[in-house]
Structures are given as C-alpha cells and as structure tokens.
Amino acid sequence: MAKYRAKLPQLDDHPFLTDSGLETTLIFHDGVDLPFMASITLHATALGEKRLRDYFVRHIEIARAQNAGFVLESASWRASPDWGTKLGLTRPELADLNRRSIALLASLRDEFETAQCPMRAAMAISPSR
C-alpha cells in the first residue's frame, strides 16, 4: 500500500485534485443517511461500498480528464474509538471498517492510476468527540 512513501507525487510540478466533500455529497445530494456523518459505516455493506466507489470514480474521472493526479482520502473521518462507540461499533469492527476503507482506495488506485494521473492514498481519523 505504501507506494509513494519515499517520494510523494504531489510534491512534483503536477496538479492534484481531491474529492468534493464525501459526507456532504452523500447526505445532501444522494440522500444517504449517515449517523453522525460517519461515512466509515458504509463499508459494512455491499451497497455502501458501491456508493463510496461510485463517488470516488466520479472524481477520478475528472482528474484523469485533466491529466491531474488525485488524492484518495479514506472514509474514516469519524473512525476514532470515541465515534465508534457512539455508532455502536466495537473496536474490532471499527478496525475492520478502517481496513476496508484503505482496501477500497488501494483497489481504486490499482484500477485507475496512470502515469498522467498518479494517485496517493490518505487517511484521516477525527479526534475524539
């Protein structure tokens, strides 16, 4: 997974795009119910995984059309232990969802990355409460 650990591609003279606000798009544009705005929960079902994949593919296609790189950001913003407790998730369940989130990014990069559209994966976990 750590493909660019020694040399981050976004530090070269090449533009990079990011997505447009995962939770906002899912809730307000797609009508998805996300308790506590926790998109990490979508990894628990095949439909949720498809929603996340479709969201990222739309953005990847824009980046590729512009010959820009893309930053794949995991759906883990609300994936800390405190938020997991509020969501009714055990620590092992939360850890599994985090692994699934990164696995999705890796599969998207494997499928869509090109020399003109390098992709780096990032993971952010929100602070407690």
Secondary structure, DSSP 8 states (H G I E B T S, - for coil): --TTSSS-GGGSSS-EE--S-HHHIIIIIT----GGG-GGGGGGSHHHHHHHHHHHHHHHHHHHHTT-EEEEE-S-TT-SHHHHHHTT--HHHHHHHHHHHHHHHHHHHHHH--SSS-EEEE-------
